[in-house]
Amino acid sequence: MSFLDAFRIRRTRGDRVASMDREATPEDLDALRTFARSRKGVEFFVEPETMVTDTTAVAVAADGEWTRRRVGSPKVIQRVARELGLPVYDVQIVGYPERMRAYNARLKAEGRKERQLPDESPPPVRTSRPPSRPPRPSQPPRTLPAQGDPPRQREGE
C-alpha cells in the first residue's frame, strides 16, 4: 500500500490507480488566456496546491467576473501572465480582490448561479482562509502551588 493509498488520496479502480483530481491541461491555460484577452483589467491570483487539487489560478477582470483553472505550478501562470503583460499575485499573501466578492454578490442578488464562463470541474479546496472556530470558554486563572505544598494530581489519574 502506498502512502497516498493509506490516506485515501488515491483510489484503485480495477488494475489502474486513479487520483481524486485531474492535472492541468493546455486547455486550462487556453481558457485563462481567452478570458484575459476578452476582458479588461484582468489579474491572476495563484492558489496553492492541496492534497487533492493541483495549483490553480483565478483570473479576475476589472468588473469582478472571474474564472478558475488548474495551472500545474506557479511558474506556469507566471509565464502566461508575463506573455500577456498581466500581474500575478499569491492569494495566500494578498487574498482575493473585493470586486470578485461584489461580482458574486450581484449574481446571487439576481438569482443567477452560473458565471459567464462555466467551469465544468469542481472548484479546488479553499485554503486561503481557515474555517472559523467558536471562541474558547473562559477558564479560571491557574495558580502556582506555594513552595512546600504537595503536588496536586490531575483528575482521572
Residue frames as qw, qx, qy, qz and C-alpha x, y, z in Angstrom:
[[0.000, 0.891, 0.454, 0.000, 0.00, 0.00, 0.00],
 [0.426, 0.409, -0.026, 0.807, 1.44, 3.36, -0.98],
 [0.148, -0.198, -0.406, 0.880, 1.46, 6.48, 1.19],
 [0.321, -0.007, -0.198, -0.926, -1.33, 8.06, -0.86],
 [0.572, -0.229, -0.707, -0.348, -3.48, 4.94, -0.71],
 [0.388, -0.238, -0.731, 0.508, -3.10, 4.78, 3.08],
 [0.036, 0.336, 0.329, -0.882, -4.70, 8.21, 3.39],
 [0.415, 0.591, 0.690, -0.049, -7.31, 7.53, 0.69],
 [0.069, 0.657, -0.204, -0.723, -5.85, 10.19, -1.56],
 [0.342, 0.315, -0.695, -0.548, -5.85, 7.75, -4.44],
 [0.788, 0.045, 0.441, -0.427, -8.35, 5.03, -5.18],
 [0.181, -0.196, 0.892, 0.364, -7.88, 1.79, -7.04],
 [0.726, 0.379, 0.133, -0.559, -10.28, 1.06, -9.85],
 [0.946, 0.323, -0.021, -0.007, -9.51, -2.35, -11.25],
 [0.848, 0.032, 0.006, 0.529, -5.90, -2.53, -12.44],
 [0.343, 0.523, -0.009, 0.780, -5.40, 1.21, -12.61],
 [0.340, -0.519, -0.471, 0.627, -4.99, 3.73, -9.83],
 [0.122, 0.729, 0.346, 0.578, -6.92, 6.98, -10.28],
 [0.218, -0.058, -0.393, 0.891, -6.18, 10.13, -8.37],
 [0.068, 0.655, 0.654, -0.372, -9.07, 12.15, -6.95],
 [0.187, 0.855, 0.044, -0.481, -8.33, 15.11, -9.21],
 [0.781, 0.502, 0.197, 0.316, -7.05, 15.70, -12.71],
 [0.516, -0.334, 0.118, 0.780, -3.89, 17.56, -13.69],
 [0.201, 0.733, -0.030, -0.649, -3.70, 20.85, -15.57],
 [0.672, 0.358, 0.558, 0.330, -4.07, 20.63, -19.35],
 [0.263, 0.020, 0.300, 0.917, -3.22, 23.01, -22.20],
 [0.142, -0.623, -0.599, -0.482, -6.97, 23.69, -22.50],
 [0.438, -0.739, -0.397, 0.324, -6.94, 25.12, -18.96],
 [0.376, -0.392, 0.115, 0.832, -4.22, 27.60, -19.89],
 [0.096, 0.287, 0.569, 0.765, -6.02, 28.45, -23.14],
 [0.253, -0.747, -0.600, -0.133, -9.20, 29.19, -21.16],
 [0.411, -0.688, -0.178, 0.570, -7.26, 31.61, -18.92],
 [0.295, -0.132, 0.368, 0.872, -5.68, 33.29, -21.96],
 [0.024, -0.505, -0.659, -0.557, -9.07, 33.63, -23.67],
 [0.333, -0.796, -0.481, 0.157, -10.62, 35.10, -20.54],
 [0.417, -0.560, 0.006, 0.716, -7.74, 37.58, -20.10],
 [0.231, 0.019, 0.485, 0.843, -7.78, 38.69, -23.75],
 [0.110, -0.547, -0.663, -0.499, -11.55, 39.22, -23.83],
 [0.395, -0.833, -0.386, 0.037, -11.83, 41.34, -20.67],
 [0.211, 0.770, -0.218, 0.561, -10.28, 44.48, -19.23],
 [0.282, -0.689, 0.438, -0.504, -8.15, 44.82, -16.11],
 [0.950, -0.135, -0.271, -0.082, -7.50, 41.10, -15.61],
 [0.119, -0.668, 0.676, -0.288, -5.23, 39.97, -12.78],
 [0.781, 0.009, -0.622, -0.048, -4.18, 36.43, -11.89],
 [0.492, -0.594, 0.460, -0.440, -4.29, 35.07, -8.35],
 [0.537, 0.254, -0.804, 0.008, -2.36, 31.83, -7.73],
 [0.784, -0.436, 0.162, -0.411, -3.91, 29.33, -5.33],
 [0.139, -0.544, 0.826, -0.044, -1.61, 26.73, -3.75],
 [0.583, 0.068, -0.781, -0.216, -1.61, 23.04, -4.43],
 [0.648, -0.382, 0.394, -0.527, -3.53, 20.96, -1.91],
 [0.436, -0.203, 0.876, -0.037, -3.62, 17.24, -1.16],
 [0.550, 0.405, 0.730, -0.025, -6.39, 16.74, -3.75],
 [0.436, 0.870, 0.229, -0.032, -6.04, 19.69, -6.17],
 [0.667, 0.217, 0.117, 0.703, -3.23, 20.86, -8.38],
 [0.182, -0.375, -0.086, 0.905, -2.08, 24.50, -8.27],
 [0.259, 0.722, 0.613, 0.190, -4.83, 26.74, -9.66],
 [0.178, -0.070, 0.037, 0.981, -5.08, 30.32, -10.86],
 [0.160, 0.755, 0.598, -0.216, -8.08, 32.63, -10.64],
 [0.246, 0.210, 0.297, 0.898, -8.33, 35.28, -13.36],
 [0.024, -0.718, -0.557, 0.416, -10.33, 38.28, -12.14],
 [0.298, 0.555, 0.362, 0.687, -11.50, 41.02, -14.51],
 [0.068, 0.195, -0.197, 0.958, -11.99, 44.69, -13.61],
 [0.552, -0.333, -0.171, -0.745, -15.75, 44.19, -13.10],
 [0.529, -0.348, 0.640, -0.435, -15.14, 41.21, -10.76],
 [0.934, 0.217, -0.105, -0.264, -16.01, 38.45, -13.23],
 [0.235, -0.620, 0.749, -0.008, -13.69, 35.53, -12.63],
 [0.935, 0.161, -0.262, -0.178, -12.72, 32.03, -13.69],
 [0.508, -0.603, 0.613, -0.046, -10.55, 29.37, -12.04],
 [0.879, 0.375, -0.282, -0.083, -8.38, 26.83, -13.83],
 [0.854, -0.384, 0.214, 0.278, -5.64, 24.39, -12.93],
 [0.335, 0.891, -0.303, -0.049, -2.18, 25.53, -13.97],
 [0.896, 0.176, -0.322, 0.251, 0.21, 22.86, -12.66],
 [0.632, -0.291, -0.251, 0.673, 2.63, 25.19, -10.90],
 [0.072, -0.877, -0.161, 0.446, 3.06, 28.87, -10.04],
 [0.299, -0.402, 0.494, 0.710, 5.82, 29.16, -12.66],
 [0.270, 0.377, 0.770, 0.438, 3.39, 28.23, -15.43],
 [0.031, 0.877, 0.480, 0.000, 0.90, 31.00, -14.61],
 [0.284, -0.756, 0.127, 0.575, 3.76, 33.47, -14.12],
 [0.336, -0.097, 0.644, 0.680, 4.93, 32.67, -17.65],
 [0.147, 0.627, 0.702, 0.305, 1.37, 33.10, -19.03],
 [0.143, -0.905, -0.283, 0.285, 0.98, 36.40, -17.16],
 [0.326, -0.549, 0.346, 0.688, 4.31, 37.66, -18.49],
 [0.299, 0.203, 0.739, 0.568, 3.25, 36.63, -22.02],
 [0.006, 0.756, 0.604, 0.251, 0.00, 38.63, -21.63],
 [0.187, 0.394, -0.159, 0.886, 1.58, 41.54, -19.71],
 [0.575, -0.622, -0.256, -0.466, -0.68, 41.00, -16.68],
 [0.167, -0.561, 0.637, -0.502, 0.06, 40.97, -12.96],
 [0.764, -0.166, -0.618, -0.079, 0.05, 37.76, -10.94],
 [0.298, -0.590, 0.446, -0.603, -0.36, 37.59, -7.15],
 [0.324, -0.024, -0.921, 0.215, -0.16, 34.89, -4.48],
 [0.495, -0.565, -0.371, -0.545, -3.66, 34.64, -2.99],
 [0.714, -0.428, -0.466, 0.299, -2.23, 33.49, 0.35],
 [0.410, -0.124, -0.168, 0.888, -0.44, 36.83, 0.67],
 [0.091, -0.038, -0.115, -0.988, -2.86, 39.34, -0.87],
 [0.377, 0.363, 0.711, -0.469, -6.20, 37.49, -0.66],
 [0.307, 0.507, 0.701, 0.396, -8.99, 37.71, -3.22],
 [0.048, 0.130, 0.079, 0.987, -9.98, 41.15, -4.56],
 [0.268, 0.336, 0.561, -0.708, -13.14, 42.76, -3.19],
 [0.470, 0.338, -0.291, -0.762, -14.50, 43.21, -6.72],
 [0.338, 0.056, -0.917, -0.203, -14.69, 39.41, -7.03],
 [0.013, -0.306, -0.828, 0.469, -16.87, 39.19, -3.91],
 [0.314, 0.423, 0.150, -0.837, -19.03, 42.06, -5.19],
 [0.415, 0.225, -0.647, -0.599, -19.50, 40.26, -8.52],
 [0.242, -0.133, -0.959, 0.063, -20.57, 37.07, -6.71],
 [0.108, 0.387, 0.600, -0.692, -23.00, 39.11, -4.58],
 [0.384, 0.352, -0.198, -0.830, -24.50, 40.70, -7.73],
 [0.398, 0.070, -0.836, -0.372, -25.02, 37.27, -9.30],
 [0.141, -0.253, -0.893, 0.344, -26.64, 35.99, -6.11],
 [0.213, 0.395, 0.334, -0.829, -28.92, 39.04, -5.88],
 [0.462, 0.302, -0.415, -0.724, -30.02, 38.43, -9.50],
 [0.859, -0.011, 0.377, -0.346, -30.74, 34.81, -8.64],
 [0.740, 0.542, -0.391, -0.072, -28.11, 33.53, -11.07],
 [0.831, -0.457, 0.305, 0.080, -25.90, 30.63, -10.09],
 [0.834, 0.236, 0.232, 0.441, -23.71, 30.37, -13.18],
 [0.224, -0.681, 0.213, 0.664, -20.85, 32.62, -14.26],
 [0.491, 0.696, -0.237, -0.467, -20.13, 33.76, -17.81],
 [0.494, 0.439, -0.744, -0.100, -17.56, 31.02, -18.46],
 [0.886, -0.355, 0.061, -0.291, -18.81, 27.82, -16.83],
 [0.048, 0.551, -0.823, 0.128, -16.16, 25.69, -15.15],
 [0.835, -0.069, -0.429, -0.339, -17.20, 22.06, -15.54],
 [0.616, 0.070, -0.682, 0.388, -14.71, 20.83, -12.97],
 [0.538, -0.750, -0.377, 0.077, -15.30, 21.09, -9.23],
 [0.046, 0.903, -0.255, 0.341, -13.58, 24.06, -7.55],
 [0.566, 0.230, -0.654, 0.447, -10.43, 23.35, -5.56],
 [0.561, -0.598, -0.499, 0.281, -10.44, 23.19, -1.81],
 [0.019, 0.907, -0.033, 0.419, -10.30, 26.73, -0.43],
 [0.778, -0.207, -0.326, 0.496, -7.13, 27.23, 1.57],
 [0.254, 0.541, -0.078, 0.798, -6.80, 30.98, 1.80],
 [0.356, -0.493, 0.262, -0.750, -8.82, 31.41, 4.98],
 [0.138, 0.009, -0.956, 0.260, -9.05, 28.92, 7.86],
 [0.381, -0.559, -0.654, -0.338, -12.53, 27.89, 8.97],
 [0.265, -0.610, 0.228, -0.711, -13.99, 29.98, 11.75],
 [0.480, -0.111, -0.815, 0.306, -13.75, 28.48, 15.20],
 [0.455, -0.788, -0.333, -0.247, -16.02, 29.08, 18.16],
 [0.018, -0.740, 0.449, -0.500, -14.40, 31.09, 20.95],
 [0.512, 0.013, -0.795, 0.326, -12.82, 29.07, 23.73],
 [0.534, -0.750, -0.352, -0.168, -14.70, 29.02, 27.01],
 [0.017, 0.756, -0.427, 0.497, -13.05, 31.13, 29.64],
 [0.801, -0.205, -0.517, 0.222, -11.23, 29.21, 32.35],
 [0.463, -0.885, 0.017, 0.034, -10.28, 30.41, 35.81],
 [0.295, 0.792, -0.508, 0.167, -6.66, 31.54, 36.01],
 [0.883, -0.061, -0.413, 0.216, -4.18, 28.91, 37.10],
 [0.342, -0.864, 0.306, -0.208, -2.38, 29.40, 40.34],
 [0.565, 0.408, -0.673, 0.250, 1.02, 28.00, 41.11],
 [0.781, -0.509, -0.357, 0.062, 1.31, 25.91, 44.28],
 [0.233, -0.897, 0.327, -0.184, 3.20, 27.50, 47.13],
 [0.413, 0.466, -0.755, 0.207, 6.59, 26.06, 47.97],
 [0.153, -0.190, 0.838, -0.488, 6.28, 23.09, 50.29],
 [0.747, 0.159, 0.239, -0.599, 2.73, 22.17, 49.14],
 [0.547, -0.038, 0.814, 0.191, 2.47, 18.62, 47.80],
 [0.151, 0.143, -0.581, -0.787, 1.87, 18.46, 44.03],
 [0.652, 0.237, 0.385, -0.608, -1.79, 18.06, 43.10],
 [0.338, 0.056, 0.877, 0.337, -2.88, 15.22, 40.87],
 [0.338, 0.093, -0.361, -0.864, -4.99, 15.87, 37.83],
 [0.752, 0.099, 0.351, -0.548, -8.47, 14.45, 37.56],
 [0.901, 0.354, -0.130, -0.213, -8.54, 10.95, 36.10],
 [0.396, 0.577, -0.686, 0.199, -5.04, 9.98, 37.23]]
